[in-house]
Amino acid sequence: MQIYLYLASYILLIIGISIYLAKSSTAEDFLIGGRNRSGWTILFSKFAGAIGVSTLITYTGYAYKFGWGLFAMSIGSVIGYLLFAFWAAPKIKNLSIQGTFYTQGDLPAFVTGNKNTSLVTNIITVIVQFFWILLSLAGGAKVIEFFGLFSYNTSLMITASVVLIYVLFSGFKAVMITDIIQAIIIICFLGLLIFNMLELKELQTVLTTKTNENVELGSIIGLVLYGGLSVFGLADRYQLCYAAKDIQSLKKGLSLAIIPVLLVAFLLLIVGLYVYQQNNGLDPDTVFIFAMQNLITSTWIPLLIVLFFAGLMSTADTSVFAVSSHLILQSSEKEKVKSIRYATIITVIAAFISAHFWRSIVDITIVGAALRMTLSIAMIYVIRSKKNSGRFIASALGGVVGLLIGLVAFGPKPTIAITVILGSLLGLIYRSK
């Protein structure tokens, strides 16, 4: 009963906030957060959007397998966050002020003067973000089912419905404000769970634990490329740039967001190494769930479930809004709000149906992660104010072709990041008149 009380309280809190925000929200608030978001709001929204169910599972698995090598694979993320925050974000913000952008595709269309660039960008963006909705819904539902709280389909229905309700009410403003709450919950609950798992006197022993495997160079290169470049291909990063009140707030929020991300990585490192001490024969994909099931007392399970819901919704709501807003063609501001609401309903229903049949978290993660990089080089091209639309489109499509070739040649491994980048770079050779 305690589990249901905690979960119901969290859900009612999130929905209640979105309804309250809707009472005083304008169309611009719904579409892009009012373009007046502070640095702290940007920070928490960026962090919450980056930490989801897949992060909790995969980071813990990497820590269990590679130990401190987890941070060798995080180098790319640090580089990507800082490069985007201090170089790309100010340029994007300045251009968005001139062009009043709402979607990722608005940027290349404005720079190149060719609307086809917007169409290509938004189509790829919709596909990319849809995979992350699937990952959030399927991953969260499977974990909740594992603990016996609800069945997979019931978990799927609850999470999809909650996200649908609060995005429908307040749009992007709700996504950003609820991200603050979700980010705090993720950090606090994860810290409390780890504190409950081991005594402080054990911490030094855990941190000096060595695992049997080292990170391969190919994986490091692939993951560094992914961490450094994928940030340039994600729609929510651009929408955060449009939503910020000024460049200083934007740089502060995006750059400092790496700190809580690294904190979560460290906390998950502790979990991974502690589990390795207890049992070194597990499948890395099951380590986080094993830790939560076997290494903490049952009284902490309610907090664990809320942690998963927060992680699930923090990425699901961002991706749902990104998909629905990028499905909408040019229209008046009033019509955009109505159209996005309809698109949100269609998006969530499509994701619910897809997650019902496709439940493989690993497969969805691999395909989604590779897709995130397909637009990176093309977007860097236009951020540098390069205006040839042919090169932009060829680079974007080259990334997609590189992804397909990489999957066929190497299978679902981090090294396919290299083929995606090569395909994107080769596309820049083409130049339209």
N, C-alpha and C positions, 0 to 999 in steps of 0.2 A: 504493500500500500504506500509506503514511503516513496518508492520509486515513482509511482504515478503522480504523487503530490508534487514532487520536485519537477517532474517533466511538465505537468500541467501549468505550474507556476511560471516556468520559463517561457512556455509557449504563449501564455496569456500576457506576459510582460512584453514580449516582442510584438505581438499583434496590437496590444494596447498602445504602445509607443507609435506604431505606424498610423493608427486611427487618429491619435492626438496630433501627429504631424500633418495629417491630411487636412485638418480643420483650418490651418493657417498657411497652407502651401499654395504657391502659384504654379502655373503651367511650367515655368522655367525651373522651379524647384523640382517638380516631377521629372522633367526631362534631363536635367544636368546638375541638380543640387543647388540651383540658384546662382552658381558661379561665385559664391562668396564663402567657400569652405576654408576653415583655418588650417594651419600646419598640423595641429594635433589631430584634427579629424582626418586629414589626408594620411597621416602616419598610421592611425588605427585601422583605417579602411584598407590601406595597402597591406598591412600586416595580416589582417583577418582574411583578406582575399587570397593571400599566399599560403595560409595554413589551413588545410582541410583534413578530411579523414585520410586521404592518400598520404599526406605528409606525416601524420602520426604513425602510420603503418610502415611506409617505406624508409623514413629516416631511422626508425628504431631497427628495422631490418638491416640497413647499411651499417649501423653502429655495432650490431651483433656480429656481423660478418667481417667488418673491416676495422672496428675499434675507432681509434682517433683518425683513421683514414677518412672517416666521414667528413672531417673538416677540409681535407685535401680536395674533396669533391664539392665543397661549398665555396671554394675560391671564386668560381665563376659567378656565383650569386652576388658576392660582395662587389666584384668588379661591375657587374650588370646594374646593380642598384645605384652605385655611385655615378657611373657613366650616364645613366639615364637621368638621374636627379640633377646633376650639375651641368651636363652638356645638352641633352636632348630636351628635357622638360621646359627650360626657359624658352627655347626656340618654338616648341609646340604651343606653349601658352601665348606667345606673342602672335603667332600665326592664327590661333583660334580667336583672338580678340578681333583681328582683321576680318576673319571669315565667319564668325559665329558658328563654330562647329558643334555637332552633337555626336557624330559617329566617327569611327576610325577612318572610314573612307572619305570623309569630308576633307581631311588633310591633304592626301595626294591629289584629289580633284581640284583643290584650291591652288596648290603649287604648280601642277602641270597644266591646269586649264582644260582637262579632259575628264568628262564624267565617267568614262569607261573605267578609269582607275578606281573610282569610288565603288563601282559595281563589282569589280574583281575583288577588291579588298574586303568589302562587306560580305560577299558570298563565302570567302575563305574564313573570315572571322566567325560567321554563323556556325560553320562546320566545326571550327576549333573549339568555340565556347560550348557547343552542344555536347561534345565529348566530356567536358568537365562537369556539366550538369549530370550526365549519366554516371560519372565517377562518384560524385557526391551522393547522389540518391542511392545507387547500387551499393556503394561501400558502406554508407551509414546504415542502410537497411539490413545488410548482411551481419554487421557487427551487433546491432540491436537484437536481431533474431538469434544470434549466437548466445546471448545472455538470457534468452527465454522470456523477454519482456513482451514482445509482439511477434507475430509471424512476419516473414519477409514482405509479403504483399501489404499487410497492415502497416508496417513500418514505412513502406514506400508511400502509401496513401497519406499517412499523417504528415510526413516531411514535405511531400509535394504540395499538399493542401496549405500548410502553414506558410511556406515560401510564397505560394501563389497569392494568398490573402494579403500579406503585408506589402508585396511588390505592387499589387493592384491598387492599394490605397494610396501609397506615397511615392512610388517609383524610385528614382535614383537617390532621392533624399533619404528615404527609408533605408535603402541599402547602406548608405554611408553612416547614418546615425546608429542603426542596429549593429553595424560592424564594430563600433566602439565597445558596446556591451559584450559582444561575442569575443572580441580580442582579450578583454579583461578576464572573462570566464576561462578562456583557453589557457592563459598563463597561470592564473591563480589555481585553478583546479588541477592542472598538470603538476604544478609545484607541490600542492597538498598531497596528491596521490603518491608522488615520489617520496615525500617526507614520511608518509605512512608505510611505504614499501621497505625502507631501510633506515637504520639508525645513523646519525651523523658520524659516529665513530667508524662505520663501515665505508664511508664515502671515499676515503683515501685509498683503501684496498681496491674498491671498485674501479676507481679512475686509473689505477696502475695495471689493471688487467690487460693482458695482451691476447688478441685473437690469433687464429692460425693463418688467416688469409691477408694478403696485401692487395691494395688496389692496383689493378693493371694500368699501364700507361695509356692504353687505348681508351679505357673507361674514363680515366682522369681527363684526357683531352676532350672526349665527347661531352662529359658532364660540365667541364669548364666552358666549352662552347655553348652548351645549352643554357647554363646559368647566366653567362654574359650576354647572350644574344636574344634569348626567348622573351625577355622583358620588352623588347622592341616590337614584338609581334602580337601583344595582348591588348585587346580593346579596352579593358578596364583601366589600364595605365593611362591611355590617352584621355578617357573620360574623366579621370581624376585630374589631369592637367587642365582640362576645360573647366572643371568645377572649382578649382582653387581660386581664392580671392585675389592673390597676387603671386608674383614669381618667388618672392622670399618665402612665403608660406609653403609653396609647392616644393622648393628645394629642401626646406627644413623637413617637411613631412616625408617625402620620398627617400631622402638619405638616411634619416634616423630610423626608418622602418626596418632597416637591416639589423638593428640592435635586438629587438624582441624576436626576430627570426632566428638569429644566432643563439639567443637565450633558449628558445624552444629546442633548437638542435642540440644544445648542451644537455638539457634535461632529458631528451630522448637518448642521448649518448649514455647517460647514467642508466636508463632503463635497459638499453641493449646490452651493456657490459654486465649489469647485475644479473640479467637472465642468462648470459653466457656462463657466468660463474655457477649458476644453478643447474643448467642443462645446455651443453654445447652441441646437441644433436638435433636441433629444431630446424624447420624450414624458416628462413629469415622473414618470409611474408607473414608468419604466424606469431612472431615474437611479441609484438605489442599486446595482442589479444591474450597470449599465454601469460604475460606479466600481470595483466589486469584480472585474469581469472584465478591465477594460482598464488600470486605474491602479495595480494592485499586482502584485507578482511571484507566479509560480505557487506558490512555496514557502509562501506565506501562505494558500493556499486551504484547507488542513486546518483552520486556526484559524477561517476564515470559516464553514465548514460547522458547526463546533461552536457558533459564535455564533448561527447560525440555529436550530439545535436548542434552544439555551438559550432564545432568544426565543420560539420556538414553544411549548415545554413550559411556560414560565413563565405563559403565559396559558391554554393548553389545560387544564392540570391544575386551575387555579382554576375554570374554567368547567365542566369535567366534574363536579367535586365539587358545584358550585352546582346544576347541573341534577339530578344524581342525588339529592341531599339534599332538594331541593324537590319531587321527585316522590313522596316518601314521606309518607303520611298519619300521623296520630297513632298511636303504638304504644309498647310498652315499650322501654327503652333497648337491651336485648339484641336485640330484634327489629329495631330501627332499624338497627343495624350490619349485620345480615344483609340487610335489605331494601335498604339503600344499596348494598351490594356487588352485588346483583342488578341494581339500577337503573343502576349504573355500567357494567356489561357491556352492558346494553341501549342506554344512551346512546352509548357508544363505537362500537358496531356501527352504530347509526342514523347517527351522524356520519360514519363511514367510508363508508357507502353513499351518503349525500347528497353528500359531497365527491368521490366517484368520478364523479358525474354533473354536479354544479354546481361549476365550477372558476373562475368569474369572481370574482377577489379584489375588484375595484372594486364590483361589485354587492352582494356580501355585506357589504363594509365600510359602504356607504351605508345599506343597510337596517338593519344591526345598530346603527350609530351613532344613527340616528333612534329605534329601538326603546328604546335605553338611557334616553331622556328621558321615555318615556310615564308612568312611575311617579313622576317626581321631585316634582312639585307635590303629589301625593297623599301621598307619604311625608313631605314637609315639614309637611303639614297634621297628621299624627298625631304627628310629633316634637314639635310645639308643644302636644301633649296635647289636641287637638281631638277630640271623641268621636263626632261624627255619622257613622255608618257609611255612610249614603246619599251624603253629600258625598264621602267617600273613594272609594267605588266609582264614582260618577259622574265624579270627576276622573280616576281611572285609565283608565276607558273613554273619557273625553273625549280623553285623550292619544292613545289608539289611533286614534280617529276623526280627530283632527287630523293624525296621521301619514298616514293614507290620503288625506285631502283634499290635504295638501301634496304628496304624491307625484303625484297626478293633476294638480294645478294648476301645480306648478313643476318637477316631475321631481326626480331625485336631486341636489339642491343643498343647501348648508349652510343656506339660508334656510328650509327646511322645519322647522327647529328652532322658528321663530316660530309656525307653525300648530300644532305639538305643544303648545307652552306655552299658546297661546290656547285650544285644546280642553280642556286640563287645568284652566285657570282658569275657563272657562265651566261646567265640571262642578261646581265648588264652589258654584254658585248653587243647585243642587238640595239639598234638605234633607229627610231622612226623619224620620218621627215618632219 
